[in-house]
């Protein structure tokens, strides 16, 4: 299953941008600088599964950095593989009942709005 997020939680006394920098380093071994990050938009989402209700505040950032994915140092407990997808491929998977994607429909729908409204 493919996931849309470099997910994690914002620690106490930490801003979302700081959490992004930390999580990208932890999960992918990539150092991101503050000037490589552009905040795009935020939203809320609720994921329900059986008796569990997760409420999220989602922030979307655009990272402008050249990355060679063959040199990424994955945190194997949480990430098994990374891959580039085209906008068309992502939208097709979302529109095809989230084919091969995680059950986090809120973030996928959020990404769909961003791709349709902000990205060429």
Secondary structure, 3 states (H helix, E strand, C coil): CECCCCCCCCCCCCCHHHHHHHHHHHHHCCCCCHHHEEEEEEEEEEEEECCEEEEEEEEEEEECCCCCHHHCCCCCCCCCCCCCCCHHHHHHHHHCCCCCECCCHHHHHHHHHHHHHHCC
